[in-house]
């Protein structure tokens, strides 16, 4: 960047990553709590004699669906952000 006299000016550029680490988001903790809740509910609720009930197969299916939802939410969070360091490097040329 140059000013009106033709000399270059310097500016401080902060470096930012794309998104927060997953351990700093509430999404991770909600996923863990809900997944544990599903697995505990499956362990507590017995399968009936007629085969209907909340067995381990259903519980792991729901946990898998929750995991896919978590991955999609993280992907959407990353797709809506940008890397400021890369954008500023492009401005310098």
C-alpha positions in Angstrom: 0.0 0.0 0.0 1.5 3.4 -0.9 0.5 6.9 0.3 0.3 10.0 -1.8 4.1 10.6 -1.7 4.8 7.2 -3.2 6.3 5.6 -0.1 5.1 2.4 1.2 3.2 2.3 4.4 3.1 -0.7 6.7 0.1 -2.1 8.4 -0.2 -4.8 11.0 -2.2 -7.8 9.8 -3.7 -10.2 12.2 -3.6 -13.9 11.3 -6.9 -15.8 11.7 -7.7 -19.4 11.1 -10.8 -20.4 9.3 -12.9 -21.5 12.3 -12.6 -22.2 16.0 -11.3 -25.6 17.0 -14.1 -28.0 17.6 -13.4 -28.3 21.3 -14.3 -24.6 21.7 -17.7 -24.9 20.1 -21.0 -25.8 21.8 -21.8 -28.1 18.9 -19.3 -30.7 20.1 -20.6 -30.7 23.7 -24.2 -30.9 22.6 -23.3 -33.8 20.3 -21.5 -35.7 23.1 -24.3 -35.1 25.6 -27.1 -36.2 23.2 -25.1 -39.2 22.0 -24.5 -40.4 25.5 -28.2 -39.8 26.3 -29.2 -42.0 23.4 -26.9 -44.8 24.4 -27.9 -44.6 28.1 -31.6 -44.6 27.1 -30.9 -47.7 25.0 -29.2 -49.4 27.9 -32.1 -48.6 30.3 -35.0 -49.4 28.1 -35.4 -53.1 27.6 -36.5 -54.6 24.3 -39.9 -56.1 24.6 -40.6 -59.8 24.0 -42.3 -59.0 20.7 -39.1 -57.4 19.3 -40.3 -53.8 19.6 -38.3 -51.5 21.8 -35.2 -49.4 21.8 -32.4 -51.8 21.2 -28.7 -51.2 20.6 -29.1 -51.3 16.8 -31.6 -48.4 16.9 -29.3 -46.5 19.4 -26.2 -46.8 17.2 -28.2 -45.8 14.1 -29.3 -42.6 15.9 -25.8 -41.9 17.1 -24.6 -42.3 13.5 -27.2 -39.9 12.3 -26.2 -37.4 15.0 -22.5 -37.8 14.0 -23.4 -37.0 10.3 -25.4 -33.9 11.5 -22.4 -32.8 13.5 -20.0 -33.2 10.6 -22.4 -31.2 8.3 -22.7 -28.4 10.9 -18.9 -28.2 11.1 -18.6 -28.2 7.3 -21.1 -25.4 7.0 -19.3 -23.4 9.7 -16.0 -23.8 7.7 -17.6 -23.0 4.3 -18.9 -19.7 5.6 -15.6 -18.4 6.8 -12.4 -17.3 5.1 -8.7 -17.1 5.8 -7.8 -13.5 6.4 -4.1 -14.2 6.2 -4.5 -15.5 2.6 -6.7 -12.5 1.6 -4.2 -10.0 2.9 -1.3 -11.7 1.2 -3.2 -11.3 -2.1 -3.6 -7.6 -1.4 0.1 -7.1 -1.1 0.9 -7.9 -4.7 
